[in-house]
Amino acid sequence: MDGEFQAAVRDQSSFLSSLEKKTLIWLAHRMPRWVSSDHLTLLGFVSMALAGLSYWCARWNRAALLLVIVWLVTNWFGDSLDGTLARVRNKQRPRYGFYVDHITDAFGTFFLVGGIALSGYMNPLIAMGMLIGYFLLSIESYLATYTIGTFHLSYWKFSPTELRLLLCLGNIALLYRPVVRILGDSYRLFDVGGTVAIAGMGLVVAQAAVRHTVMLYRAERLT
């Protein structure tokens, strides 16, 4: 490939970012030498697919919701540690790492949300809305990375780590209270959570799109 690649600035300012960074660096220094970033990326992807499969199985056995938590923790380990391991060992491949990491995230999220849609705990249309919201947010983030040079790993103090934690807590709540009452009507817990997630992602995408459009317009103002 021709031309020098300029890695984007990573913007990570979530609630748990400081603690997470220290934890990941600690883990990276203690990883066996035979474990590579590719191994961790693959682990993260497979774990996300298995989380989706476990959600589907929860349709017949609610205990599978606890198995989902195990896979989400495993996904965090692989998906969050792969880049840190490369940086600690000074074996970074910016273009390859960025592409592979995020294309596997896209497929993994598709499997995860697909499993939720098949679980019976969420209306498939709401699950589809969540997936669309995720892909819109991803597209905005990748466009900003290319045009502005900043890769946003978190929005409104939330990153994938916080979202995994919320999903784990939601699974535990789902075991005890799959239906909630709001203003006298009954709704599935995950339908309510999914609707809130769609609204949140929609607001984040709209705000980021307006902010970045104005920023780029000002940077390339016609005279």
PAMAR-311881 format. One record per residue (C-alpha): residue number from 1; residue in one letter; y, z, x. Coordinates in nm, 3 decimals. Layout:
N
<atom NUM,"A",<Y,Z,X>>
...
This chain:
223
<atom 1,"M",<0.000,0.000,0.000>>
<atom 2,"D",<0.347,-0.086,0.125>>
<atom 3,"G",<0.638,0.158,0.135>>
<atom 4,"E",<0.654,0.529,0.201>>
<atom 5,"F",<0.558,0.752,-0.089>>
<atom 6,"Q",<0.799,1.033,-0.173>>
<atom 7,"A",<0.629,1.330,-0.333>>
<atom 8,"A",<0.817,1.477,-0.629>>
<atom 9,"V",<0.961,1.827,-0.629>>
<atom 10,"R",<0.734,2.067,-0.821>>
<atom 11,"D",<0.919,2.276,-1.082>>
<atom 12,"Q",<0.709,2.577,-1.182>>
<atom 13,"S",<0.890,2.863,-1.356>>
<atom 14,"S",<0.642,3.002,-1.607>>
<atom 15,"F",<0.585,3.367,-1.695>>
<atom 16,"L",<0.281,3.398,-1.466>>
<atom 17,"S",<0.381,3.151,-1.194>>
<atom 18,"S",<0.458,3.409,-0.922>>
<atom 19,"L",<0.135,3.604,-0.973>>
<atom 20,"E",<-0.067,3.286,-1.015>>
<atom 21,"K",<0.066,3.134,-0.692>>
<atom 22,"K",<-0.024,3.442,-0.489>>
<atom 23,"T",<-0.369,3.455,-0.647>>
<atom 24,"L",<-0.440,3.086,-0.581>>
<atom 25,"I",<-0.331,3.110,-0.217>>
<atom 26,"W",<-0.553,3.417,-0.173>>
<atom 27,"L",<-0.849,3.228,-0.323>>
<atom 28,"A",<-0.780,2.912,-0.119>>
<atom 29,"H",<-0.795,3.104,0.210>>
<atom 30,"R",<-1.136,3.241,0.111>>
<atom 31,"M",<-1.299,2.923,-0.016>>
<atom 32,"P",<-1.604,2.802,0.179>>
<atom 33,"R",<-1.526,2.507,0.406>>
<atom 34,"W",<-1.773,2.283,0.225>>
<atom 35,"V",<-1.574,2.316,-0.100>>
<atom 36,"S",<-1.314,2.040,-0.128>>
<atom 37,"S",<-1.027,1.973,-0.366>>
<atom 38,"D",<-1.236,1.696,-0.526>>
<atom 39,"H",<-1.511,1.948,-0.603>>
<atom 40,"L",<-1.257,2.174,-0.776>>
<atom 41,"T",<-1.103,1.886,-0.973>>
<atom 42,"L",<-1.449,1.786,-1.095>>
<atom 43,"L",<-1.525,2.148,-1.186>>
<atom 44,"G",<-1.204,2.167,-1.389>>
<atom 45,"F",<-1.280,1.845,-1.574>>
<atom 46,"V",<-1.642,1.933,-1.655>>
<atom 47,"S",<-1.536,2.280,-1.769>>
<atom 48,"M",<-1.282,2.135,-2.012>>
<atom 49,"A",<-1.542,1.898,-2.156>>
<atom 50,"L",<-1.786,2.188,-2.195>>
<atom 51,"A",<-1.515,2.392,-2.368>>
<atom 52,"G",<-1.481,2.111,-2.622>>
<atom 53,"L",<-1.857,2.099,-2.666>>
<atom 54,"S",<-1.865,2.476,-2.719>>
<atom 55,"Y",<-1.597,2.449,-2.989>>
<atom 56,"W",<-1.815,2.195,-3.166>>
<atom 57,"C",<-2.114,2.431,-3.138>>
<atom 58,"A",<-1.900,2.710,-3.286>>
<atom 59,"R",<-1.926,2.522,-3.616>>
<atom 60,"W",<-2.277,2.667,-3.645>>
<atom 61,"N",<-2.252,2.977,-3.424>>
<atom 62,"R",<-1.922,3.163,-3.381>>
<atom 63,"A",<-2.050,3.320,-3.060>>
<atom 64,"A",<-1.979,2.985,-2.893>>
<atom 65,"L",<-1.609,3.076,-2.916>>
<atom 66,"L",<-1.672,3.330,-2.641>>
<atom 67,"L",<-1.838,3.059,-2.434>>
<atom 68,"V",<-1.520,2.854,-2.471>>
<atom 69,"I",<-1.332,3.136,-2.296>>
<atom 70,"V",<-1.573,3.119,-2.002>>
<atom 71,"W",<-1.514,2.745,-1.966>>
<atom 72,"L",<-1.135,2.783,-1.996>>
<atom 73,"V",<-1.136,3.038,-1.713>>
<atom 74,"T",<-1.355,2.804,-1.507>>
<atom 75,"N",<-1.118,2.518,-1.585>>
<atom 76,"W",<-0.823,2.725,-1.465>>
<atom 77,"F",<-1.006,2.799,-1.142>>
<atom 78,"G",<-1.084,2.436,-1.066>>
<atom 79,"D",<-0.774,2.268,-1.208>>
<atom 80,"S",<-0.523,2.513,-1.060>>
<atom 81,"L",<-0.688,2.568,-0.723>>
<atom 82,"D",<-0.753,2.206,-0.618>>
<atom 83,"G",<-0.393,2.132,-0.519>>
<atom 84,"T",<-0.340,2.473,-0.358>>
<atom 85,"L",<-0.654,2.426,-0.147>>
<atom 86,"A",<-0.527,2.089,-0.024>>
<atom 87,"R",<-0.190,2.236,0.070>>
<atom 88,"V",<-0.338,2.541,0.245>>
<atom 89,"R",<-0.569,2.318,0.451>>
<atom 90,"N",<-0.295,2.059,0.506>>
<atom 91,"K",<-0.518,1.787,0.364>>
<atom 92,"Q",<-0.290,1.651,0.096>>
<atom 93,"R",<-0.324,1.307,-0.060>>
<atom 94,"P",<-0.013,1.295,-0.282>>
<atom 95,"R",<-0.078,0.971,-0.472>>
<atom 96,"Y",<-0.454,1.015,-0.506>>
<atom 97,"G",<-0.423,1.384,-0.595>>
<atom 98,"F",<-0.150,1.331,-0.855>>
<atom 99,"Y",<-0.331,1.044,-1.024>>
<atom 100,"V",<-0.681,1.194,-1.029>>
<atom 101,"D",<-0.563,1.540,-1.130>>
<atom 102,"H",<-0.368,1.416,-1.430>>
<atom 103,"I",<-0.600,1.144,-1.552>>
<atom 104,"T",<-0.883,1.401,-1.559>>
<atom 105,"D",<-0.650,1.641,-1.742>>
<atom 106,"A",<-0.586,1.373,-2.004>>
<atom 107,"F",<-0.956,1.309,-2.065>>
<atom 108,"G",<-1.034,1.680,-2.050>>
<atom 109,"T",<-0.770,1.762,-2.311>>
<atom 110,"F",<-0.903,1.483,-2.533>>
<atom 111,"F",<-1.252,1.641,-2.520>>
<atom 112,"L",<-1.112,1.991,-2.577>>
<atom 113,"V",<-0.901,1.903,-2.881>>
<atom 114,"G",<-1.178,1.677,-3.010>>
<atom 115,"G",<-1.412,1.976,-3.001>>
<atom 116,"I",<-1.159,2.186,-3.191>>
<atom 117,"A",<-1.130,1.911,-3.454>>
<atom 118,"L",<-1.508,1.914,-3.497>>
<atom 119,"S",<-1.537,2.293,-3.501>>
<atom 120,"G",<-1.441,2.340,-3.864>>
<atom 121,"Y",<-1.173,2.592,-3.765>>
<atom 122,"M",<-0.888,2.339,-3.765>>
<atom 123,"N",<-0.794,2.048,-3.986>>
<atom 124,"P",<-0.871,1.729,-3.787>>
<atom 125,"L",<-0.527,1.591,-3.874>>
<atom 126,"I",<-0.360,1.894,-3.716>>
<atom 127,"A",<-0.583,1.855,-3.411>>
<atom 128,"M",<-0.478,1.490,-3.391>>
<atom 129,"G",<-0.114,1.597,-3.411>>
<atom 130,"M",<-0.169,1.839,-3.123>>
<atom 131,"L",<-0.326,1.566,-2.912>>
<atom 132,"I",<-0.039,1.327,-2.984>>
<atom 133,"G",<0.209,1.600,-2.894>>
<atom 134,"Y",<0.028,1.668,-2.567>>
<atom 135,"F",<0.025,1.300,-2.470>>
<atom 136,"L",<0.394,1.259,-2.559>>
<atom 137,"L",<0.478,1.561,-2.344>>
<atom 138,"S",<0.264,1.423,-2.060>>
<atom 139,"I",<0.432,1.080,-2.082>>
<atom 140,"E",<0.777,1.238,-2.070>>
<atom 141,"S",<0.678,1.450,-1.772>>
<atom 142,"Y",<0.536,1.158,-1.576>>
<atom 143,"L",<0.838,0.937,-1.653>>
<atom 144,"A",<1.068,1.215,-1.532>>
<atom 145,"T",<0.859,1.255,-1.218>>
<atom 146,"Y",<0.904,0.885,-1.136>>
<atom 147,"T",<1.269,0.845,-1.233>>
<atom 148,"I",<1.415,1.185,-1.140>>
<atom 149,"G",<1.177,1.300,-0.869>>
<atom 150,"T",<1.096,1.635,-1.029>>
<atom 151,"F",<0.755,1.716,-1.170>>
<atom 152,"H",<0.783,1.981,-1.440>>
<atom 153,"L",<0.476,2.203,-1.443>>
<atom 154,"S",<0.617,2.430,-1.713>>
<atom 155,"Y",<0.850,2.417,-2.013>>
<atom 156,"W",<1.022,2.713,-2.176>>
<atom 157,"K",<0.835,2.948,-1.937>>
<atom 158,"F",<0.499,2.813,-2.053>>
<atom 159,"S",<0.256,2.626,-1.828>>
<atom 160,"P",<-0.109,2.527,-1.881>>
<atom 161,"T",<-0.208,2.873,-1.756>>
<atom 162,"E",<-0.020,3.053,-2.033>>
<atom 163,"L",<-0.155,2.806,-2.289>>
<atom 164,"R",<-0.513,2.872,-2.174>>
<atom 165,"L",<-0.450,3.244,-2.210>>
<atom 166,"L",<-0.311,3.199,-2.563>>
<atom 167,"L",<-0.614,2.989,-2.657>>
<atom 168,"C",<-0.849,3.256,-2.524>>
<atom 169,"L",<-0.670,3.523,-2.729>>
<atom 170,"G",<-0.683,3.291,-3.030>>
<atom 171,"N",<-1.061,3.258,-2.993>>
<atom 172,"I",<-1.102,3.634,-2.992>>
<atom 173,"A",<-0.882,3.664,-3.302>>
<atom 174,"L",<-1.081,3.385,-3.465>>
<atom 175,"L",<-1.399,3.592,-3.441>>
<atom 176,"Y",<-1.247,3.864,-3.656>>
<atom 177,"R",<-0.990,3.687,-3.869>>
<atom 178,"P",<-1.044,3.313,-3.912>>
<atom 179,"V",<-0.816,3.307,-4.219>>
<atom 180,"V",<-0.464,3.453,-4.244>>
<atom 181,"R",<-0.233,3.503,-4.542>>
<atom 182,"I",<0.126,3.379,-4.527>>
<atom 183,"L",<0.359,3.423,-4.825>>
<atom 184,"G",<0.062,3.492,-5.048>>
<atom 185,"D",<-0.139,3.184,-4.951>>
<atom 186,"S",<-0.445,3.167,-4.725>>
<atom 187,"Y",<-0.458,2.940,-4.420>>
<atom 188,"R",<-0.699,2.890,-4.136>>
<atom 189,"L",<-0.576,3.074,-3.827>>
<atom 190,"F",<-0.607,2.768,-3.604>>
<atom 191,"D",<-0.427,2.550,-3.859>>
<atom 192,"V",<-0.129,2.784,-3.835>>
<atom 193,"G",<-0.150,2.798,-3.456>>
<atom 194,"G",<-0.190,2.423,-3.430>>
<atom 195,"T",<0.111,2.359,-3.654>>
<atom 196,"V",<0.324,2.593,-3.440>>
<atom 197,"A",<0.198,2.414,-3.127>>
<atom 198,"I",<0.291,2.072,-3.268>>
<atom 199,"A",<0.639,2.192,-3.359>>
<atom 200,"G",<0.685,2.352,-3.017>>
<atom 201,"M",<0.574,2.042,-2.827>>
<atom 202,"G",<0.792,1.823,-3.046>>
<atom 203,"L",<1.100,2.033,-2.968>>
<atom 204,"V",<1.020,2.039,-2.595>>
<atom 205,"V",<0.974,1.661,-2.580>>
<atom 206,"A",<1.294,1.595,-2.778>>
<atom 207,"Q",<1.501,1.831,-2.563>>
<atom 208,"A",<1.362,1.695,-2.236>>
<atom 209,"A",<1.407,1.333,-2.347>>
<atom 210,"V",<1.774,1.389,-2.439>>
<atom 211,"R",<1.846,1.587,-2.122>>
<atom 212,"H",<1.684,1.334,-1.889>>
<atom 213,"T",<1.836,1.035,-2.068>>
<atom 214,"V",<2.185,1.182,-2.029>>
<atom 215,"M",<2.113,1.269,-1.665>>
<atom 216,"L",<1.997,0.917,-1.582>>
<atom 217,"Y",<2.282,0.755,-1.776>>
<atom 218,"R",<2.535,0.954,-1.577>>
<atom 219,"A",<2.356,0.878,-1.249>>
<atom 220,"E",<2.356,0.503,-1.319>>
<atom 221,"R",<2.678,0.463,-1.515>>
<atom 222,"L",<2.797,0.102,-1.537>>
<atom 223,"T",<3.148,0.034,-1.408>>
